[in-house]
Amino acid sequence: MVGVVSYGAYVPRWRLSKELLRRGLKGEKAVAGPDEDSLTMGVAAALDCLKGLDRSSVDALFFASTTSPFKEKGAASMIAAALDLRRDVATADFGGTLRAGTTALKSALDAVKAGSARNVLVVSADCRLAAPGSAFELSLGDGAAALLVGSEGVVAEYVGGFFVADEIYDVWRRDVDLYVQSWEERFIYTQGYLRVLSEAINGLFKKLSVAPSDVGKAAIYAPDARRAVELARAVGMDPAKQLLDPMLDSIGCTGAAHALMLFTASLEEASPGSKMLIASYGNGGDALLFAVKEGVEKLKASRRGVRGHLAVKRPVPDYVTYLRWRGLISLPEPRVPMAVSYPSASAMWRERDRIYPLYASKCKRCGTVQYPVLGPSHRVCVKCKAKDEFEKVRLSDKRGKLFSFSYDFLRGVPIGLVNMEGGGRVFLELTDVDVRELKVGMDVELVFRRLELWRSDGIYGYFWKAAPA
């Protein structure tokens, strides 16, 4: 039996009201914060997916996105490092199409079925940029999903799939484009979305001898809620009973991650015995069918998932803030020059255990945890004075309490000392919080984020920050 073993998701806390974009509109969309991108969101979804599982059992990691922060560098490798996966884990990046998420999922299913991997972690995230004032600005949202594919402990068995390739210029973004582009709306939906996904879903039903009424819930990529309803009717399904809410007014269309996020949301409510359809679109269509198995209820209590993230949100203050976060406008630089020492690429490589999985040292004799990892120049325990008796412990998946905090007025960033559960104290930036809400002793969790530091050497810096739990 091959299928989904675990799931996870991530929705940014920040929500942009559509009223700020166009007067009279209802709803909101999820917006990545100023220190978030598709890579950091992917890490967050993967952490949710792997909660309570043995990370050493993961043999491969596939990352799917049309908005990877790198055009030439493996984002999947950095995600694997942040998750503290084995060094011999296979990694691959999927992109170039909104079907990248389901393509990665199909590749993972094939790998497990063929026996080349026991467990494959599929991570998909997107943070697409729309031109200010465009229709896409109203519909595009940010988010991520993660699915662990394996053959043991399966909660959603893969039944089969049907796939269609179709060449069309409907929605695209060239290598020189900043914004998503599109052709005329009616052409997109009639000759692209409706035609292709109808062919893929009907092909799946015919191939597997499944009736439309056999589907419990359908998680279908949908750039527009009305078109998703039309599609469901076109393939013989009841939109009111079978079509999962595409969440366009609460999250938005999250690109390559959209279908996987909807599938994750459907698993959060699924009952054993039901069949789940997942379909994605982008220069073709992917349709996959899963049968829900026993054990899916056990995951609901431990996974934050889509629903859990939707319950925690903060409003983006205004439209100017959103534009600034996206780098579409710039504010005057501080008058006081900031002297910041940036680690070189070689230094980052040497410190990769400290940076990505956030390793600390634990004294084998007294149990004291110290951060950063002790090296050749730090060999003695600060408490019991034992020498060279340490083991590495990972702090990134632990929570903590804020011991003290301050505020960097030059960069506009709150910073704090965090006492980690199980021991250890780390000095971190604080994110996703108003400085007026900070309190000594408040519970925080660690989140992997991009550092808001401009570097002249073209390197993006990533590190862990603390956010309200």
FENSULJO-V598397 format. One record per residue. SS is DSSP state (h for helix, s for strand, l for the rest). D_CENTER is the distance of its C-alpha to the mean C-alpha in whole Angstrom. Layout:
[[SS | D_CENTER] [SS | D_CENTER]]
//
This chain:
[[l | 27] [l | 23] [s | 20] [s | 17] [s | 18] [s | 15] [s | 11] [s | 9] [s | 6] [s | 5] [l | 7] [l | 9] [l | 13] [s | 14] [s | 16] [s | 18] [s | 21] [h | 23] [h | 26] [h | 25] [h | 25] [l | 28] [l | 30] [l | 31] [l | 27] [l | 25] [l | 22] [s | 19] [s | 15] [s | 12] [l | 12] [l | 10] [l | 13] [l | 15] [l | 14] [l | 10] [l | 9] [h | 6] [h | 7] [h | 7] [h | 4] [h | 3] [h | 6] [h | 6] [h | 4] [h | 7] [h | 9] [h | 10] [h | 10] [l | 13] [l | 15] [l | 18] [l | 18] [l | 20] [h | 18] [h | 21] [h | 21] [l | 18] [l | 19] [s | 17] [s | 13] [s | 12] [s | 10] [s | 10] [l | 10] [l | 13] [l | 12] [l | 11] [l | 13] [l | 16] [l | 18] [l | 20] [l | 18] [l | 16] [h | 12] [h | 12] [h | 15] [h | 14] [h | 10] [h | 13] [h | 15] [h | 13] [h | 13] [l | 17] [l | 17] [l | 20] [l | 22] [l | 23] [l | 19] [s | 19] [s | 16] [s | 16] [s | 14] [s | 14] [l | 15] [l | 17] [l | 17] [l | 15] [l | 16] [h | 14] [h | 11] [h | 15] [h | 16] [h | 14] [h | 15] [h | 18] [h | 19] [h | 17] [h | 20] [h | 23] [h | 22] [h | 22] [h | 25] [h | 27] [l | 27] [l | 25] [l | 23] [l | 22] [l | 19] [s | 16] [s | 12] [s | 10] [s | 7] [s | 6] [s | 5] [s | 8] [l | 10] [l | 13] [l | 16] [l | 19] [l | 23] [l | 24] [l | 26] [l | 25] [h | 24] [h | 20] [h | 20] [h | 21] [h | 18] [s | 15] [l | 12] [l | 9] [s | 6] [s | 3] [s | 5] [s | 7] [s | 11] [s | 13] [s | 16] [s | 20] [l | 23] [l | 24] [l | 23] [l | 22] [l | 21] [s | 20] [s | 23] [s | 22] [s | 26] [s | 25] [s | 24] [s | 26] [s | 25] [s | 26] [s | 26] [l | 27] [l | 28] [l | 28] [l | 27] [l | 26] [s | 22] [s | 22] [l | 21] [l | 23] [l | 23] [l | 25] [l | 23] [l | 21] [l | 21] [l | 20] [s | 24] [s | 25] [l | 28] [l | 30] [h | 29] [h | 31] [h | 31] [h | 27] [h | 27] [h | 31] [h | 31] [h | 27] [h | 25] [h | 27] [h | 29] [h | 27] [h | 25] [h | 28] [h | 29] [h | 26] [h | 26] [h | 30] [h | 30] [h | 28] [h | 30] [h | 33] [h | 32] [h | 31] [l | 34] [l | 32] [l | 33] [h | 31] [h | 32] [h | 31] [s | 27] [s | 26] [s | 23] [s | 21] [s | 18] [s | 18] [l | 16] [l | 18] [l | 19] [l | 22] [h | 23] [h | 26] [h | 26] [h | 23] [h | 26] [h | 29] [h | 27] [h | 27] [h | 31] [h | 31] [l | 30] [l | 32] [l | 30] [l | 30] [h | 27] [h | 28] [h | 28] [h | 26] [s | 23] [l | 20] [l | 20] [l | 17] [l | 16] [l | 17] [l | 19] [l | 16] [l | 13] [l | 14] [s | 14] [l | 10] [h | 12] [h | 11] [h | 8] [h | 11] [h | 13] [h | 10] [h | 9] [h | 13] [h | 14] [h | 12] [h | 14] [h | 17] [h | 17] [l | 17] [l | 20] [l | 22] [l | 25] [l | 26] [l | 28] [l | 26] [s | 25] [s | 22] [s | 21] [s | 18] [s | 19] [s | 17] [s | 19] [l | 20] [l | 23] [s | 23] [s | 22] [s | 21] [s | 22] [s | 21] [s | 23] [s | 22] [s | 24] [s | 23] [l | 25] [l | 26] [l | 24] [h | 21] [h | 22] [h | 22] [h | 18] [h | 18] [h | 20] [h | 17] [l | 14] [l | 13] [h | 11] [h | 11] [h | 14] [h | 14] [h | 12] [h | 14] [l | 17] [l | 16] [l | 16] [s | 18] [s | 20] [l | 20] [l | 23] [l | 24] [h | 24] [h | 25] [h | 22] [h | 20] [h | 22] [h | 22] [h | 18] [l | 18] [l | 21] [l | 23] [l | 26] [l | 27] [l | 29] [l | 32] [l | 31] [l | 33] [l | 36] [l | 36] [l | 35] [l | 32] [l | 33] [l | 30] [l | 30] [l | 27] [l | 27] [l | 27] [h | 26] [h | 28] [h | 28] [h | 24] [h | 24] [h | 27] [l | 25] [h | 22] [h | 22] [h | 22] [h | 19] [l | 16] [l | 17] [l | 19] [s | 22] [s | 25] [s | 29] [s | 31] [s | 34] [l | 36] [l | 39] [l | 38] [l | 34] [l | 33] [s | 30] [s | 30] [l | 27] [l | 27] [l | 28] [l | 32] [l | 33] [l | 36] [l | 37] [l | 36] [l | 38] [s | 39] [l | 38] [l | 38] [l | 39] [l | 41] [l | 42] [l | 41] [s | 41] [l | 39] [l | 37] [s | 34] [s | 31] [s | 27] [s | 25] [s | 21] [l | 20] [l | 16] [l | 16] [l | 19] [s | 20] [s | 22] [s | 25] [s | 26] [s | 29] [s | 30] [s | 28] [s | 29] [s | 29] [s | 29] [l | 30] [l | 30] [l | 27] [l | 26] [s | 24] [s | 24] [s | 25] [s | 25] [s | 27] [s | 25] [s | 26] [s | 24] [l | 25] [l | 27] [l | 28] [l | 28] [s | 27] [s | 25] [s | 25] [s | 22] [s | 21] [s | 20] [s | 17] [l | 16] [l | 20] [l | 23] [h | 26] [h | 28] [h | 26] [l | 26] [l | 28] [l | 30] [l | 28] [l | 25] [s | 23] [s | 20] [s | 16] [s | 15] [s | 12] [s | 11] [s | 12] [s | 14] [l | 17] [l | 19] [l | 22] [l | 24] [l | 25] [l | 28] [l | 27] [l | 24] [l | 21] [l | 18] [l | 18] [s | 15] [s | 16] [s | 15] [s | 16] [s | 17] [s | 16] [s | 18] [l | 18]]
//
